[in-house]
């Protein structure tokens, strides 16, 4: 397939992508096609594949195309932004690919699930360059450098307490021009908890029962409603939004076959982000004295299930 390019936006950026998997690979491909310099950071085998073959995107929304990217095992040169698109379960090891001295003044843009990672990253890198970001997309790496974007949407919320607004605006402009609708939010806490409030019930229940969202919202609606209400209460106590009715309406609007990334990890026998999602939710509940008995039960049940038990439910 021919390599495609599109006209560069007003400000050409150099963006590193740590973890060019389903989400990171999609953003890398779209940014490269839009004319930005993209450096993917991965293991040697994946990096070699990307240097040779580029990133192949298969997307009903953005088209099928192949984009040229640079690739390395570690960040060696200055960039404008570094997107962290690995899972929590591999974060510590992956960050070795991004030395603080190499990152320098760059924006650090974590797409991680949960609410606790900004503090971890700010302890290691410049606190005023960490821009916690939420992305709503269903995108999967089916082979090194081959990305299937299944959802009819890709939406990004950028935030970052203390991060210069013009830096966030420049990245948002580049992302929007490349494809994903991107907005800058003023309240980092509200942004993180808005994502957590939607993700936690969805991820925990689809994984616990081995069912897509359509079955969860019908066969396990009472349990879903309880988790949504508990999560909203914890979010409110933590300074985030709380709108259980809106959350349920969003679940009802999703295609019934939708699966969570945690469920896909369980099906593939990969480590789960259970602590980053369920564990973090329960720790916040305990800090604020908010009861969360259904969440605690589901997290406990998932914790006690073996990899074989989880994968066999798919």
N, C-alpha and C positions, 0 to 999 in steps of 0.2 A: 504494500500500500504506500502511496506517495506520502512524503512528509509535507505537512501543511504549515503555513504561517499566516498570521493576520497582522494588520498594521499595529504598530506599537501604540500604546496609550500616550497621553501627554508626558508622563514621567516614567521612563523605563527603569525598572527596579531589578536588583539582583536578590533573588530569594533562594535560601536554602530550605530543603524539605527533609526533615529527619523522619524516616519511615515512609517511603513511597509505596504504601499499601493501597487499600481501597480508597480511603479519603485523601491521604497525602498524594498518592499517584494521580488522582483526578485533578487536584489543584495544580500539581506540577505540570501536567499536560496542558491544562487550560491556560495557565500563565505563560508557558513557553509559546503556545500557539499565538498568544496575544502580543508576543514580541519581547517578553522579559527574559532575562538570563536566569536560568533555574539550575541549581546544584542539588542533586539528590544525595543524601547521606545514608548509606546502607552497608551491609556486609560485602566482602570482596566479590562474591559470586554474583549477587544482585547488581552491584555497581558495574561489573564488567558487562553484564547483559544490557543494562541501561545505556552504557556508553556506546555499545554496538548497535542496538536495535531501537533505542529510544523508548518512549512510553506510548503504548497503544491504548486508545480510549474507545470504548464502545458505548455509545449513549444515544438514546432516542431523542433526548433534549438537545445535546450539543453536537451530535453527529459522530461518525466513526472517523478517527484520524490518528496519525502517529506524529508525535512531537519529539524533537531533538532536545536532550537534556545533558548537562554534565553530571558526572557521578564520582563520588569518592567515599572513602571509609571514614573520613574525619574532615571537619571544617578547617580549611587552611588559609582562607583569605577573607577579607571583610565582605559583609553582605548588608543589605538594607533590612532584611527581616529573615528570621529563621522560624519556620513552621514546625512545631513538634506534633507529629501525627502517629506516634507509637501508642501502644496500650500502656496503661498503668503498670501492668505486670512485667513489662520490660523497660520501664522508664529509667531506672538507675543505671543499667548497663548502657542504654542508648545514649545517655547524656555524656558518656565518655567521648562520643564522637563530636561533641560541641564544647571545646575548651573555652572557659570564660575569657581568656586572653584573646582568642580568635574571634569570639562573638563581639567583643568590644561594645560599640554604641548601637548595635543592631536591635531591632525589636525582636522579642522572643514571643512567639505566638502559639501557645499550647492549645491544641484541640481536644485535650483530655477530658474524660468524663469525671464527674465528682466535683467537690468544692475545696479540697484540701491542697491540691497541687500548687496553687499560686504561691503559698507561703514557702513550700519546698524550693521552688524555682527562685524566689526572691532571696533566699539564703545563699544561693550559689551564683547568681548573676545580678546585674544591675537591677535593683528593685523598680526603678522608674522606667524600665524598658520591657517589663513583663506585661503582656497584653492578653489576659485570658479570653478565649474565644469559644463561642458555641457554633457548631455547624449542624444543620439538619439536612441529612442526605442519606441515601442508601446506595452504597458503592462498595464493590468487592474486588479484591485482587484475585484473579483466577489463575495467574502464573506470574513469575517475575516480569514486571513491566507491562502486564496486560490487565486493564481495569475495565470492569463492567459497571456502568452507572445505571441503576435500575429505577430509581425514583424519578418522578416527573418534575422534581424540584431540587435545588441546592441553595440553601440560605445560610448566611453567615452573620453572626452578631459579634462585633469587636468591642472590647472594653479594656480598661486598664487604669487603675487608680494611680495618678501621678504621671502617667505617660503623656508626653506632649500631644495635644489634639491634632496638630498638623501631621504628625507621623501616622496616627491612626487613620486620618482622612485620606492620606496618600495611598495607604494600603487598601483601604475600602474602595477607593476609586479604581485602583488597578484590578481588584478582584471582581468588581461589578462589571467592568468593561470586558473582562475575560469570560464571564459567564455567571457565577453565583451572585445572586442579589445580596448585597452586603450593606449593613448599617452599623454606625458607631453609637454605642449606648453609654450614657454618662455614669450609670450606676453599676459597677462591677459585681457587687454582691447580688443585686437583683437579677443580673444577667445569668450568673452562675446558678442561682437557685431556681430561676425559671426553667433552665434546662434540666436541673436535677428533679424538679417536681414532675416533669413529663417523663423523664427517662427512667427513674427508679421503679415506679410501679410496672411500667412496660417491660423493662429488662428482667426484673425479679420474677414476675409471673410467667412470662413466655418461657423463661429458662426453667422455672420450677415445674411447670406442667408439660414442657416440650410441645407447646402448641403455638400457632401463629396468633396474631392480635385478634383476628376475627372470632376465633374460638374463645379466647380469654374474655372478650367483652360480652359474649353471650353465655357461655357455660360457667364462667367464673366471675360474673359481673359483681356479685356482692363482695367478693374478696378484692376485686379491682377497686371498687368504690371505697372500701375501707382503707386500702393502701393510699389511694389518692388523697383522702381526707387527712390521714396521718402525715403524709409528706407535705401537704399544704400547711398544716399546723406547725411543723418543724421549720418550713421555709419562712413563714410569718414571724416566728420567734427569732429567726436568724437574720431578719432584715430583708427578706425576699418577698415576692408576690405570693398570694394565696387565692386561687380561684378554682376550686374543685370542679365546679360545673363546666367551666371552660376547658379544663383538662379532659373531662369525660367526652365533651363534644368533639375535641380534637381526635381522641381515640376512635370515636364513632365514624369520623370522616376518613380515616386511613383505609387503604385497600385491605381486605380481610386476610390476605396472605402475608402481610408484613411481619417480618421477624426482627427481633432485636439483635444487636451485635453480640451481646452476651450469649444469647441463645445459639447463634451461629458458632461461637467459640466452643460452647458445650457440645454441639453436634460434631465438631471437628476434633474434640478431645484436647482443646487448647486450655491453658489456664484462664480462669474467670476473673473479671474485674469486680469480684464480689465485695472485697474490702473497700475499694475506692467508691463504690456506689452504695451498697447496703450497709457496710461498716461505717462509712462516713455519715450516712443518714442517722444511724443509731447513736453515733457519738455526739452529733449535734442535738439529737433529741434528749440525750442524757444531760448535756451541758445546760439546756434550757428547761429541763424538767417537763418535757412534753411526752405524754404516754404514746408508745408506738408498738402495741402488743402484736398486731398482725404482721407488721414489718419484721419484728424480732423473730416471730415464729418462722416466717418464710426464709429469712436469712439463715436461721439455725438449721432448717431443713436442707437448704442448699449446701450449707457447710458440711453436713453429714453425708451427703451423697458422693459416691465415687465417680471418677471420670467415666467408667463403663456404664454406670447407672444413668448418668446425664446424657451421654451420647446415644444410649439405646432407646431413649424416648423420642428421638427424631424420626 
